Amino acid sequence: MSRNLKLFFSIIFVSVVFAGCSSIEKMVNPFVGTWVSGAFTLEFDNEHKFKLKIGNTVSVNLEGDYAYNEDTLTLNMEGDTEIILAYEFKNDKNKLVLKPESESNYFNTKVEFTRE
């Protein structure tokens, strides 16, 4: 019985550690993950790389580097295109609102994303 109990607690401990890693990751870099808004899908990784997909059937796929500070998110796309966006997190960082601060062919108005 004690062997089964040790195994049970080991599984619980490992589950808590893995669940905690994603929570810590969000605290350190709240953008990391996949965000969706209608035809937009925006993915951020820990390496400060992003992928933006616009459209479903016929789509535009863009990628590049991103940087952020306390007020703005900057997307640097292939071909030296830079988009500066004001951002705001809502609902315990499960909603991301982006508002363009610079001219862009991709973001013309405020867009609200939901974390997948």
Chimera marker file (.cmm) of the C-alpha trace (Angstrom):
<marker_set name="trace">
<marker id="1" x="0.000" y="0.000" z="0.000" r="1" g="1" b="0" radius="0.5"/>
<marker id="2" x="2.776" y="2.457" z="0.817" r="1" g="1" b="0" radius="0.5"/>
<marker id="3" x="4.381" y="1.825" z="-2.585" r="1" g="1" b="0" radius="0.5"/>
<marker id="4" x="1.124" y="2.789" z="-4.327" r="1" g="1" b="0" radius="0.5"/>
<marker id="5" x="0.832" y="5.851" z="-2.099" r="1" g="1" b="0" radius="0.5"/>
<marker id="6" x="4.384" y="6.952" z="-3.010" r="1" g="1" b="0" radius="0.5"/>
<marker id="7" x="3.602" y="6.478" z="-6.693" r="1" g="1" b="0" radius="0.5"/>
<marker id="8" x="0.393" y="8.486" z="-6.339" r="1" g="1" b="0" radius="0.5"/>
<marker id="9" x="2.158" y="11.400" z="-4.642" r="1" g="1" b="0" radius="0.5"/>
<marker id="10" x="4.955" y="11.291" z="-7.222" r="1" g="1" b="0" radius="0.5"/>
<marker id="11" x="2.431" y="11.611" z="-10.044" r="1" g="1" b="0" radius="0.5"/>
<marker id="12" x="0.687" y="14.483" z="-8.246" r="1" g="1" b="0" radius="0.5"/>
<marker id="13" x="4.030" y="16.253" z="-7.689" r="1" g="1" b="0" radius="0.5"/>
<marker id="14" x="5.052" y="15.925" z="-11.352" r="1" g="1" b="0" radius="0.5"/>
<marker id="15" x="1.623" y="17.213" z="-12.467" r="1" g="1" b="0" radius="0.5"/>
<marker id="16" x="1.918" y="20.255" z="-10.199" r="1" g="1" b="0" radius="0.5"/>
<marker id="17" x="5.430" y="20.997" z="-11.472" r="1" g="1" b="0" radius="0.5"/>
<marker id="18" x="4.332" y="20.889" z="-15.131" r="1" g="1" b="0" radius="0.5"/>
<marker id="19" x="1.221" y="22.973" z="-14.447" r="1" g="1" b="0" radius="0.5"/>
<marker id="20" x="3.370" y="25.456" z="-12.554" r="1" g="1" b="0" radius="0.5"/>
<marker id="21" x="5.798" y="25.796" z="-15.465" r="1" g="1" b="0" radius="0.5"/>
<marker id="22" x="3.143" y="27.162" z="-17.797" r="1" g="1" b="0" radius="0.5"/>
<marker id="23" x="1.926" y="29.541" z="-15.073" r="1" g="1" b="0" radius="0.5"/>
<marker id="24" x="5.468" y="30.768" z="-14.438" r="1" g="1" b="0" radius="0.5"/>
<marker id="25" x="6.013" y="31.123" z="-18.177" r="1" g="1" b="0" radius="0.5"/>
<marker id="26" x="2.934" y="33.385" z="-18.415" r="1" g="1" b="0" radius="0.5"/>
<marker id="27" x="4.177" y="35.538" z="-15.521" r="1" g="1" b="0" radius="0.5"/>
<marker id="28" x="7.640" y="35.958" z="-17.030" r="1" g="1" b="0" radius="0.5"/>
<marker id="29" x="6.422" y="36.494" z="-20.610" r="1" g="1" b="0" radius="0.5"/>
<marker id="30" x="2.631" y="36.887" z="-20.728" r="1" g="1" b="0" radius="0.5"/>
<marker id="31" x="2.535" y="36.781" z="-24.545" r="1" g="1" b="0" radius="0.5"/>
<marker id="32" x="3.786" y="33.179" z="-24.883" r="1" g="1" b="0" radius="0.5"/>
<marker id="33" x="1.130" y="30.939" z="-26.395" r="1" g="1" b="0" radius="0.5"/>
<marker id="34" x="-1.453" y="30.938" z="-29.160" r="1" g="1" b="0" radius="0.5"/>
<marker id="35" x="-3.971" y="33.763" z="-29.476" r="1" g="1" b="0" radius="0.5"/>
<marker id="36" x="-7.036" y="33.750" z="-31.760" r="1" g="1" b="0" radius="0.5"/>
<marker id="37" x="-9.411" y="36.452" z="-32.989" r="1" g="1" b="0" radius="0.5"/>
<marker id="38" x="-11.671" y="35.586" z="-35.912" r="1" g="1" b="0" radius="0.5"/>
<marker id="39" x="-9.386" y="35.126" z="-38.927" r="1" g="1" b="0" radius="0.5"/>
<marker id="40" x="-6.244" y="36.059" z="-36.945" r="1" g="1" b="0" radius="0.5"/>
<marker id="41" x="-4.030" y="33.478" z="-35.220" r="1" g="1" b="0" radius="0.5"/>
<marker id="42" x="-0.996" y="34.862" z="-33.421" r="1" g="1" b="0" radius="0.5"/>
<marker id="43" x="1.614" y="32.604" z="-31.790" r="1" g="1" b="0" radius="0.5"/>
<marker id="44" x="4.409" y="33.802" z="-29.512" r="1" g="1" b="0" radius="0.5"/>
<marker id="45" x="7.252" y="31.604" z="-28.236" r="1" g="1" b="0" radius="0.5"/>
<marker id="46" x="9.915" y="31.960" z="-25.521" r="1" g="1" b="0" radius="0.5"/>
<marker id="47" x="12.591" y="32.768" z="-28.098" r="1" g="1" b="0" radius="0.5"/>
<marker id="48" x="10.843" y="36.088" z="-28.914" r="1" g="1" b="0" radius="0.5"/>
<marker id="49" x="9.638" y="34.743" z="-32.260" r="1" g="1" b="0" radius="0.5"/>
<marker id="50" x="6.079" y="35.072" z="-33.491" r="1" g="1" b="0" radius="0.5"/>
<marker id="51" x="3.888" y="33.684" z="-36.277" r="1" g="1" b="0" radius="0.5"/>
<marker id="52" x="0.853" y="35.536" z="-37.569" r="1" g="1" b="0" radius="0.5"/>
<marker id="53" x="-1.727" y="33.838" z="-39.756" r="1" g="1" b="0" radius="0.5"/>
<marker id="54" x="-4.457" y="35.972" z="-41.306" r="1" g="1" b="0" radius="0.5"/>
<marker id="55" x="-7.324" y="34.164" z="-43.016" r="1" g="1" b="0" radius="0.5"/>
<marker id="56" x="-8.645" y="30.634" z="-42.973" r="1" g="1" b="0" radius="0.5"/>
<marker id="57" x="-9.081" y="29.170" z="-46.456" r="1" g="1" b="0" radius="0.5"/>
<marker id="58" x="-6.676" y="31.512" z="-48.210" r="1" g="1" b="0" radius="0.5"/>
<marker id="59" x="-4.257" y="32.924" z="-45.684" r="1" g="1" b="0" radius="0.5"/>
<marker id="60" x="-1.283" y="35.217" z="-45.247" r="1" g="1" b="0" radius="0.5"/>
<marker id="61" x="1.449" y="33.773" z="-43.031" r="1" g="1" b="0" radius="0.5"/>
<marker id="62" x="3.968" y="36.128" z="-41.488" r="1" g="1" b="0" radius="0.5"/>
<marker id="63" x="6.679" y="35.586" z="-38.922" r="1" g="1" b="0" radius="0.5"/>
<marker id="64" x="9.473" y="37.424" z="-37.227" r="1" g="1" b="0" radius="0.5"/>
<marker id="65" x="10.742" y="38.666" z="-33.888" r="1" g="1" b="0" radius="0.5"/>
<marker id="66" x="8.857" y="40.490" z="-31.180" r="1" g="1" b="0" radius="0.5"/>
<marker id="67" x="9.790" y="42.722" z="-28.286" r="1" g="1" b="0" radius="0.5"/>
<marker id="68" x="7.693" y="44.393" z="-25.636" r="1" g="1" b="0" radius="0.5"/>
<marker id="69" x="7.903" y="46.875" z="-22.811" r="1" g="1" b="0" radius="0.5"/>
<marker id="70" x="5.289" y="48.025" z="-20.322" r="1" g="1" b="0" radius="0.5"/>
<marker id="71" x="3.316" y="49.935" z="-22.976" r="1" g="1" b="0" radius="0.5"/>
<marker id="72" x="3.944" y="48.531" z="-26.450" r="1" g="1" b="0" radius="0.5"/>
<marker id="73" x="4.474" y="45.334" z="-28.386" r="1" g="1" b="0" radius="0.5"/>
<marker id="74" x="6.719" y="45.584" z="-31.455" r="1" g="1" b="0" radius="0.5"/>
<marker id="75" x="6.454" y="42.993" z="-34.217" r="1" g="1" b="0" radius="0.5"/>
<marker id="76" x="9.461" y="42.923" z="-36.562" r="1" g="1" b="0" radius="0.5"/>
<marker id="77" x="8.472" y="40.976" z="-39.649" r="1" g="1" b="0" radius="0.5"/>
<marker id="78" x="10.523" y="39.593" z="-42.474" r="1" g="1" b="0" radius="0.5"/>
<marker id="79" x="11.489" y="42.321" z="-44.916" r="1" g="1" b="0" radius="0.5"/>
<marker id="80" x="12.090" y="44.960" z="-42.215" r="1" g="1" b="0" radius="0.5"/>
<marker id="81" x="8.408" y="45.725" z="-41.619" r="1" g="1" b="0" radius="0.5"/>
<marker id="82" x="7.804" y="46.868" z="-38.043" r="1" g="1" b="0" radius="0.5"/>
<marker id="83" x="4.412" y="47.165" z="-36.384" r="1" g="1" b="0" radius="0.5"/>
<marker id="84" x="4.064" y="48.927" z="-33.036" r="1" g="1" b="0" radius="0.5"/>
<marker id="85" x="0.966" y="48.011" z="-31.022" r="1" g="1" b="0" radius="0.5"/>
<marker id="86" x="-0.346" y="49.211" z="-27.691" r="1" g="1" b="0" radius="0.5"/>
<marker id="87" x="-1.496" y="46.215" z="-25.659" r="1" g="1" b="0" radius="0.5"/>
<marker id="88" x="-3.674" y="45.382" z="-22.697" r="1" g="1" b="0" radius="0.5"/>
<marker id="89" x="-4.344" y="42.073" z="-20.963" r="1" g="1" b="0" radius="0.5"/>
<marker id="90" x="-7.791" y="41.255" z="-19.571" r="1" g="1" b="0" radius="0.5"/>
<marker id="91" x="-9.473" y="38.329" z="-17.770" r="1" g="1" b="0" radius="0.5"/>
<marker id="92" x="-6.405" y="37.089" z="-15.880" r="1" g="1" b="0" radius="0.5"/>
<marker id="93" x="-4.234" y="37.422" z="-19.008" r="1" g="1" b="0" radius="0.5"/>
<marker id="94" x="-6.508" y="35.205" z="-21.115" r="1" g="1" b="0" radius="0.5"/>
<marker id="95" x="-7.550" y="38.090" z="-23.386" r="1" g="1" b="0" radius="0.5"/>
<marker id="96" x="-5.100" y="40.309" z="-25.260" r="1" g="1" b="0" radius="0.5"/>
<marker id="97" x="-6.203" y="43.594" z="-26.810" r="1" g="1" b="0" radius="0.5"/>
<marker id="98" x="-3.891" y="45.054" z="-29.480" r="1" g="1" b="0" radius="0.5"/>
<marker id="99" x="-4.273" y="48.566" z="-30.859" r="1" g="1" b="0" radius="0.5"/>
<marker id="100" x="-2.041" y="49.792" z="-33.722" r="1" g="1" b="0" radius="0.5"/>
<marker id="101" x="0.261" y="52.702" z="-32.872" r="1" g="1" b="0" radius="0.5"/>
<marker id="102" x="1.922" y="52.759" z="-36.306" r="1" g="1" b="0" radius="0.5"/>
<marker id="103" x="0.754" y="52.405" z="-39.904" r="1" g="1" b="0" radius="0.5"/>
<marker id="104" x="0.133" y="48.778" z="-40.795" r="1" g="1" b="0" radius="0.5"/>
<marker id="105" x="-1.327" y="46.762" z="-43.640" r="1" g="1" b="0" radius="0.5"/>
<marker id="106" x="-2.320" y="44.031" z="-41.174" r="1" g="1" b="0" radius="0.5"/>
<marker id="107" x="-3.760" y="45.826" z="-38.137" r="1" g="1" b="0" radius="0.5"/>
<marker id="108" x="-5.985" y="48.820" z="-38.851" r="1" g="1" b="0" radius="0.5"/>
<marker id="109" x="-8.098" y="48.829" z="-35.712" r="1" g="1" b="0" radius="0.5"/>
<marker id="110" x="-8.162" y="47.392" z="-32.219" r="1" g="1" b="0" radius="0.5"/>
<marker id="111" x="-8.255" y="43.583" z="-32.136" r="1" g="1" b="0" radius="0.5"/>
<marker id="112" x="-9.150" y="41.427" z="-29.126" r="1" g="1" b="0" radius="0.5"/>
<marker id="113" x="-7.533" y="37.982" z="-28.966" r="1" g="1" b="0" radius="0.5"/>
<marker id="114" x="-8.395" y="35.027" z="-26.734" r="1" g="1" b="0" radius="0.5"/>
<marker id="115" x="-5.750" y="32.618" z="-25.478" r="1" g="1" b="0" radius="0.5"/>
<marker id="116" x="-6.196" y="29.087" z="-26.818" r="1" g="1" b="0" radius="0.5"/>
<link id1="1" id2="2" r="1" g="1" b="0" radius="0.2"/>
<link id1="2" id2="3" r="1" g="1" b="0" radius="0.2"/>
<link id1="3" id2="4" r="1" g="1" b="0" radius="0.2"/>
<link id1="4" id2="5" r="1" g="1" b="0" radius="0.2"/>
<link id1="5" id2="6" r="1" g="1" b="0" radius="0.2"/>
<link id1="6" id2="7" r="1" g="1" b="0" radius="0.2"/>
<link id1="7" id2="8" r="1" g="1" b="0" radius="0.2"/>
<link id1="8" id2="9" r="1" g="1" b="0" radius="0.2"/>
<link id1="9" id2="10" r="1" g="1" b="0" radius="0.2"/>
<link id1="10" id2="11" r="1" g="1" b="0" radius="0.2"/>
<link id1="11" id2="12" r="1" g="1" b="0" radius="0.2"/>
<link id1="12" id2="13" r="1" g="1" b="0" radius="0.2"/>
<link id1="13" id2="14" r="1" g="1" b="0" radius="0.2"/>
<link id1="14" id2="15" r="1" g="1" b="0" radius="0.2"/>
<link id1="15" id2="16" r="1" g="1" b="0" radius="0.2"/>
<link id1="16" id2="17" r="1" g="1" b="0" radius="0.2"/>
<link id1="17" id2="18" r="1" g="1" b="0" radius="0.2"/>
<link id1="18" id2="19" r="1" g="1" b="0" radius="0.2"/>
<link id1="19" id2="20" r="1" g="1" b="0" radius="0.2"/>
<link id1="20" id2="21" r="1" g="1" b="0" radius="0.2"/>
<link id1="21" id2="22" r="1" g="1" b="0" radius="0.2"/>
<link id1="22" id2="23" r="1" g="1" b="0" radius="0.2"/>
<link id1="23" id2="24" r="1" g="1" b="0" radius="0.2"/>
<link id1="24" id2="25" r="1" g="1" b="0" radius="0.2"/>
<link id1="25" id2="26" r="1" g="1" b="0" radius="0.2"/>
<link id1="26" id2="27" r="1" g="1" b="0" radius="0.2"/>
<link id1="27" id2="28" r="1" g="1" b="0" radius="0.2"/>
<link id1="28" id2="29" r="1" g="1" b="0" radius="0.2"/>
<link id1="29" id2="30" r="1" g="1" b="0" radius="0.2"/>
<link id1="30" id2="31" r="1" g="1" b="0" radius="0.2"/>
<link id1="31" id2="32" r="1" g="1" b="0" radius="0.2"/>
<link id1="32" id2="33" r="1" g="1" b="0" radius="0.2"/>
<link id1="33" id2="34" r="1" g="1" b="0" radius="0.2"/>
<link id1="34" id2="35" r="1" g="1" b="0" radius="0.2"/>
<link id1="35" id2="36" r="1" g="1" b="0" radius="0.2"/>
<link id1="36" id2="37" r="1" g="1" b="0" radius="0.2"/>
<link id1="37" id2="38" r="1" g="1" b="0" radius="0.2"/>
<link id1="38" id2="39" r="1" g="1" b="0" radius="0.2"/>
<link id1="39" id2="40" r="1" g="1" b="0" radius="0.2"/>
<link id1="40" id2="41" r="1" g="1" b="0" radius="0.2"/>
<link id1="41" id2="42" r="1" g="1" b="0" radius="0.2"/>
<link id1="42" id2="43" r="1" g="1" b="0" radius="0.2"/>
<link id1="43" id2="44" r="1" g="1" b="0" radius="0.2"/>
<link id1="44" id2="45" r="1" g="1" b="0" radius="0.2"/>
<link id1="45" id2="46" r="1" g="1" b="0" radius="0.2"/>
<link id1="46" id2="47" r="1" g="1" b="0" radius="0.2"/>
<link id1="47" id2="48" r="1" g="1" b="0" radius="0.2"/>
<link id1="48" id2="49" r="1" g="1" b="0" radius="0.2"/>
<link id1="49" id2="50" r="1" g="1" b="0" radius="0.2"/>
<link id1="50" id2="51" r="1" g="1" b="0" radius="0.2"/>
<link id1="51" id2="52" r="1" g="1" b="0" radius="0.2"/>
<link id1="52" id2="53" r="1" g="1" b="0" radius="0.2"/>
<link id1="53" id2="54" r="1" g="1" b="0" radius="0.2"/>
<link id1="54" id2="55" r="1" g="1" b="0" radius="0.2"/>
<link id1="55" id2="56" r="1" g="1" b="0" radius="0.2"/>
<link id1="56" id2="57" r="1" g="1" b="0" radius="0.2"/>
<link id1="57" id2="58" r="1" g="1" b="0" radius="0.2"/>
<link id1="58" id2="59" r="1" g="1" b="0" radius="0.2"/>
<link id1="59" id2="60" r="1" g="1" b="0" radius="0.2"/>
<link id1="60" id2="61" r="1" g="1" b="0" radius="0.2"/>
<link id1="61" id2="62" r="1" g="1" b="0" radius="0.2"/>
<link id1="62" id2="63" r="1" g="1" b="0" radius="0.2"/>
<link id1="63" id2="64" r="1" g="1" b="0" radius="0.2"/>
<link id1="64" id2="65" r="1" g="1" b="0" radius="0.2"/>
<link id1="65" id2="66" r="1" g="1" b="0" radius="0.2"/>
<link id1="66" id2="67" r="1" g="1" b="0" radius="0.2"/>
<link id1="67" id2="68" r="1" g="1" b="0" radius="0.2"/>
<link id1="68" id2="69" r="1" g="1" b="0" radius="0.2"/>
<link id1="69" id2="70" r="1" g="1" b="0" radius="0.2"/>
<link id1="70" id2="71" r="1" g="1" b="0" radius="0.2"/>
<link id1="71" id2="72" r="1" g="1" b="0" radius="0.2"/>
<link id1="72" id2="73" r="1" g="1" b="0" radius="0.2"/>
<link id1="73" id2="74" r="1" g="1" b="0" radius="0.2"/>
<link id1="74" id2="75" r="1" g="1" b="0" radius="0.2"/>
<link id1="75" id2="76" r="1" g="1" b="0" radius="0.2"/>
<link id1="76" id2="77" r="1" g="1" b="0" radius="0.2"/>
<link id1="77" id2="78" r="1" g="1" b="0" radius="0.2"/>
<link id1="78" id2="79" r="1" g="1" b="0" radius="0.2"/>
<link id1="79" id2="80" r="1" g="1" b="0" radius="0.2"/>
<link id1="80" id2="81" r="1" g="1" b="0" radius="0.2"/>
<link id1="81" id2="82" r="1" g="1" b="0" radius="0.2"/>
<link id1="82" id2="83" r="1" g="1" b="0" radius="0.2"/>
<link id1="83" id2="84" r="1" g="1" b="0" radius="0.2"/>
<link id1="84" id2="85" r="1" g="1" b="0" radius="0.2"/>
<link id1="85" id2="86" r="1" g="1" b="0" radius="0.2"/>
<link id1="86" id2="87" r="1" g="1" b="0" radius="0.2"/>
<link id1="87" id2="88" r="1" g="1" b="0" radius="0.2"/>
<link id1="88" id2="89" r="1" g="1" b="0" radius="0.2"/>
<link id1="89" id2="90" r="1" g="1" b="0" radius="0.2"/>
<link id1="90" id2="91" r="1" g="1" b="0" radius="0.2"/>
<link id1="91" id2="92" r="1" g="1" b="0" radius="0.2"/>
<link id1="92" id2="93" r="1" g="1" b="0" radius="0.2"/>
<link id1="93" id2="94" r="1" g="1" b="0" radius="0.2"/>
<link id1="94" id2="95" r="1" g="1" b="0" radius="0.2"/>
<link id1="95" id2="96" r="1" g="1" b="0" radius="0.2"/>
<link id1="96" id2="97" r="1" g="1" b="0" radius="0.2"/>
<link id1="97" id2="98" r="1" g="1" b="0" radius="0.2"/>
<link id1="98" id2="99" r="1" g="1" b="0" radius="0.2"/>
<link id1="99" id2="100" r="1" g="1" b="0" radius="0.2"/>
<link id1="100" id2="101" r="1" g="1" b="0" radius="0.2"/>
<link id1="101" id2="102" r="1" g="1" b="0" radius="0.2"/>
<link id1="102" id2="103" r="1" g="1" b="0" radius="0.2"/>
<link id1="103" id2="104" r="1" g="1" b="0" radius="0.2"/>
<link id1="104" id2="105" r="1" g="1" b="0" radius="0.2"/>
<link id1="105" id2="106" r="1" g="1" b="0" radius="0.2"/>
<link id1="106" id2="107" r="1" g="1" b="0" radius="0.2"/>
<link id1="107" id2="108" r="1" g="1" b="0" radius="0.2"/>
<link id1="108" id2="109" r="1" g="1" b="0" radius="0.2"/>
<link id1="109" id2="110" r="1" g="1" b="0" radius="0.2"/>
<link id1="110" id2="111" r="1" g="1" b="0" radius="0.2"/>
<link id1="111" id2="112" r="1" g="1" b="0" radius="0.2"/>
<link id1="112" id2="113" r="1" g="1" b="0" radius="0.2"/>
<link id1="113" id2="114" r="1" g="1" b="0" radius="0.2"/>
<link id1="114" id2="115" r="1" g="1" b="0" radius="0.2"/>
<link id1="115" id2="116" r="1" g="1" b="0" radius="0.2"/>
</marker_set>
